Amino acid sequence: MKGRQKKPAQLRLFAPAGGEAPALTRGAPVTGLTPGAPREAAARDREIARALGAWFDGSARDLPWRRDRAPYAVWLSEIMLQQTRVETVIPYFERFLQRYPDVGALAAAEIDDVLHLWSGLGYYRRARQLHATAREVTERYGGAFPEEAEALRALSGIGAYTAGAIASIAFGKQAPLVDGNVARVLARVEGIDEPIKSPATVKRLWATAARLLPAERPGRFNEAMMELGATVCTPREPRCDACPLERLCVARAAGRERELPVVEGKRAVPVVELVSAVVADPEAGTLLFARRREGGLFGGLWEPPMIEALSAADARARLAALGLAFGRTRLREVGRVTHVLTHRRFEITVLAGPRHAGLSLRDELGAPYEKAAWLDPARPGVGVSTLARKVIAAADPEQKD
């Protein structure tokens, strides 16, 4: 006799009282697996909100912006957390609140002081936009953020996600939000197997977030969704056994939690070869800096002059054309620096040498710079990027690890 074939394992999603959940075969396609009957689906939505809220109340991390859910603190934290790790943000958030305790104080600050305090956090356009938004809130609303998401979105620098965060967390408004963490959670819970960044999927994710959002404590729900994505429903190794939504998750039921969301292949990051000149004035204790023009990469920040070039001679000629002529200043190669941004990778050859007679600087420099100055990079009010600090460290053996 032939042995009886074993049937594939079957799992059942959450079923409300009086109903039976649909049986799912692990490993099956997930399209269309979300419960379809309106009453059953509504009960499942309520259970998602209940389970997620209970889990968040007992498991949420103690983060400084959760101790004070004032609109200013929520806004500041959300801007800082964009594409930046929580542990990196915490000290910057605390320093900003100490230096600029409210939106009026930030609005009154000089942009160079804001950039200096932001130095090292990256994505410097955020700092410039933060300052501009603070001034707009002060001028238009007397320093008080509007409560509704629609009014918040009308402010420069505040998009749908940030508006939803402020409205729901600070004001208790029923405003949905979707960021990378929330999108991943929703794609798995709902079994969305279309590319996560396609326009149709983005629209579906926002509609799903709005559908699931409860009227009671919507801010808690939004924070819980973000927390779940950051700590449990992670990109590569989701901890489904610790997830409060495990029995409600379509991807988990189908055995596809590691396959979703669908992320299309990333493009290769282009490599840009740069040469930087670190020129020191030993007597004054300063370095030659050039300030980038507003609006471009690292706009408004100071850095040792650097330019796209393949050789030291080529770099000197190109910088001279911008108004930075080094004359007889002797520059020698002292190191290499690699700096990776989201869409490009910089490979920088670092040249260094002491100031020499004959070095001349134009009052107004060519793009991407606007002016040059001899500065102490540690002085308050000098905004310097992480890339610039790497270059300076490469030129100074005492600053190297």
N, C-alpha and C positions, 0 to 999 in steps of 0.2 A: 504494500500500500504506500502511496505517496504521502509524505507529511503534509499536514494542513498548513497552508500559507498564513503567515501572521499579518493581520491587518495593520495599516499605519496607525500610529497613535492619534487619538482624537482629543481636542481640547474644547472647552466651552468658555465663551465670553460671559461677562456679567449678565445675569438675567434678573429682571425685577420680580417682585413677589407675584406669584400666579402665572409666570411665564417661563419658557424654557429658552436658554441661550442657543444660538446656532452652533452646530458642531463644526470644527475646523480641523483639517488634516495638517499636521506640522510640515512645513516646507511647501505648502500650496501657495499659488499666487494670492495676493492680498486685495486685488482690485474688487471692489464691491462687497467686502466682508463686513463693513460697518453695519450694525443692526439697522434695518430699514423701516420697520414699523414706527410711526411717529410716537406712539406712547412708549414703546420700548426705548427708542432713541432718546427721548426726553429724560426718562428715568436714568439712563446711562450717563447723560450729560450731568445730571444732578449728582450722581454718585462720584463722577470724576472731580467735581468741585469740592464735594464733601471730603473725599479721601485725601485730596491734595492739600486742602486747608488744614486738616488734622495733622498730616505729616509735617507741614511747614511749621506749625505751632510748636512741635516737639523737636524738630531737627534743624531749624534754620541756623546758619552761622551768625555769630555775633559780629556784625560789621558796623563801623562807626556811622555810616549814613542811615542805618536802621534804628539808631538810638534817637535820632531827631528827624522825623519825616516832614520837616518844614519844606515848602516848595523850593527854596534856594538850595538846601542841602540835597534834595532829590535831584534837581537839575544839574548841580555841580557834579555829583557822583555819576550820573548817567553819561554826561559828556566825557568825563575822565575814563570811564570804563569802556568806551568804544574802542574795540580792537586792542585792549590792554588788560593784562591779568590783574585780578583783584589784589594780590599781595603787592604788586607794584604800585597800585593806585593809593592804597591806604595811607602811607606817609605823605604823599602829595595832597590828598584830600584834607588831612589834618592840618598841614601847614597852610593851605589856602584858607581854611576856615579861621585859623588863628590870625592870619594877616588880613583877610577880607571877610569879616564875620557876616556880612549881608550884601545884598546885590548893590546897594548904594555905595558901599565901600569899594567894591570891585569896579563899579562904573567910574568912580573918581580917580582910580589908579592910573598911572602912566603905563602905556602898553609895554615899554621896555622892562618895567618892573614885573609885569605879569609874565612876560616871556622868560625873564630870569627865574622866577619861581617855578615856571613850568619846565625849565631846562632838564632834559633827561627823560621826560615822559613821552616824547615823540609825538608825531602827527600835530605839528605846531599850528596848523591852520585852526585846530580846535581852540587853542588859547586865544588867537586873534578873534575868532568868532564869539567865544565866550565873553570877551571884553565888549564886543560890539552889541551883543544881545543884552548884557547888563545895562548898557547905556540906553538901549531902546526901552527896556522895562522901566527904567528910572524916569525917562522922559515921557513915555506914553501912559504909564500906569502908576506913577508916583512910587515906584520901587516895590509894588505888590504884583505878583504874577496873576494873570487871569486864571479862573478856575476851569473853564471849559476847554476841551481838547481843540476845538475848532479855533478858538481865539489864541491858544498857545501856538498852534501851527502857523498862524499869521505872523509870528515873530521870526525875524531872520535867525537862521541857525537852528531852528527847532523843527524837526520832521515829525512824521506820524508816530514813530516809536517813542521818541522823547516826550512828545505831547501826551501820549497815552500813559506813560510812566508818571509824569507830574500830576495829571488830572486824576488818575486812579489812586496812586500812593499818597499824595499830599492832600487831595481834596475829596477822596472817596467817590469819584465819579465813575460811572460804568463805561470806561473807555478802554478798548482792547489795545494790545501791543504785540508786536512780533519782532524778535531779534533772532540771532543765530541759534541761541539755545532753545528758545520757544519754538522756532521752526522745526528743529530736530525732534523735539518732544511730540509736537503735533503730527509730524510725518509718520512717526512710529505708532502713536496711539490710534491714529485714524487709518493707517495703512496706505499712505499716499506714495505710490511708486512711480510718480512722474518727476522729472528733474526739479530739484528743490528751488532753483533760481529762475525757472521759466515764468513768464508773466502770468500764465494761467494758474500755476501752482501758488505763486505769491498771492494772487487774488483769493484763491481757495483757503490759504492759510489764515489770511486776515478775516475772512468770513467765518472760519471755524473758531478762531480766537474770540470773535464777537459772540458767536453762538454759545460757547462754553462759559463765558464770563458771567458770574452770578451778580445779582443786584446787591446782595449783602457782602460787604467787605471785598469789593473788586480789587482793591490794591493788594490785599493779601494773596488773592488768587494769582495776579500777575507776578508778584514777587516769587510765589511758590513755583510757578512755571519756569521762571528764569533760574531759580535755585536748583530745581530738579535737573534741568539741562546742564548746569554747570558742575553738579556734584554726583549725579546718579546716571542720568541718561546721556552719558558722554559720547563723543564721536566714535571712538574705536572699541572701547570695552564697556558697554553699558552694564551696570550692576542691577540687572532685572530682579534679582532676589531681594534687593533692598528697596525696590520701587513701590510706592503706594498704588501705582496704577497697573501693576503687573497683570492682574486678572481682567483689566479693562482694555488692554493694549492689543490691537489687531496684529501688529508686527510680531509681538511676543507669541501670540497664539499660533501664528503661522511659521514660527521659527526663523523669522527674517529680521530680527532686531539688529543684526550686524550688517545687513544689506541696505537698510534704509537709514536716512534718506538717500535718494539717488543724487549723487554729486557728479557732475560732468567733469572730465579731465581738465586739469589746470594747464594753462599755457606756460611754456618755458619762460623763465625770468631773464630778461636781457641783461648783459653785463656791460657796465660803463666804466671805461678806464679814465681815471683822473690823476692829475698831479697837483699836489698842494705845497705851498711855500710857507714855512713857519720862520718868520724873521723876528729876531729878538733884539730889544734894546736893553742890554744888561745893566746899564747905569740907571735907567728909569724903572727897570723891572716890568716892562710892558712887552707886548707882542703886537705885530701888525695884524689888524683885523679889517675885513671888508664886510659891509652890511648888505644883505640881499634885499632886493626890492620887494615890496609888498605884492601879494597875489601869486607868486610863484612858489616853487619848492623851497622850504625853509624861509619863506618870506619874513622879513623883519628881523632875522637873526644875524648875529655876527659870527664870522669864521675866519681862520687863516685863508688867504686867497687860494682858491683851487679852480681848476679848469679842465675840461676834457682835453686830453693830450696823451701822446704815446711816448714822449721823451721830455727830459728837463728843458732842452733848448727850445722845443716847440712850445712848452708851457710858458717859458719866459717871454717869448715873442707874443703869444696870445694875450698874456696878462698885461704886457706893455701896451698893446692895442686898446685895452680897456681903461688905461690910465694908471697902471701899476708897474712902473719901470724900476727895476732893481739895480740898474747901473752896474757898479763893480762889486756889488754884494755877492759873496761867494756862497753858493748853496750846494750842499752835498746830500746824497741820498742817505737817509737814516732809518728807513723802515717802510713797511707796507701795512695798509689797513684795509680790512674788508667790512663793508656795512651793507646790510640787507634791508630793503624796504619791501612793501607789499608787491610792487610791480617792477622792481629793478634791483640789481646788485651792483654796488660800487666797489671797484678795486682801486685803491688810492696809493700812489707812490708819494712818500713824504720826503720833501727836501727841507733842509734847515740850515741856518747860518745867522751870524750876527749882523746887525745893521751896519751899513758902510756908506761913506760919503758918495753922493751921486744918485742915491735912491730918490725918486721923485713920485709924487702922488697928485693926480688931478683932483680938483675940488669935487667934480661930479664924474663918477665912473660909468663905464658902459655896462649894459646888461650882461649878467644878472645882478650886478652890484649897483649901489647908488652912491656910496661914499666909503672912505677908509679912515682909520684912526688907530692910534697907539693906545692900547687898553690893557688893563689887568683883568683877565677873564674871571677872576674870583670876586671882582668888585660888584656889589649889588647894582642891579639895573642893567646888567649886560646879559642879554639873552643869548645863550650859546647852545647849539644842538649837541646831541650825543655824538654825532659824527665828528663835529669839530673837537670835542673833548678827546675822542680817540686819536685824532690827528695830532693834537697837542701832546698827548701822552707818548705817542710814538716818537716825537721829537725830543722828549725830555726823559732820559733814562730813569730819573728819580721818581717819575710818575707811573712807570710801568710796574705791573704785578711781578 
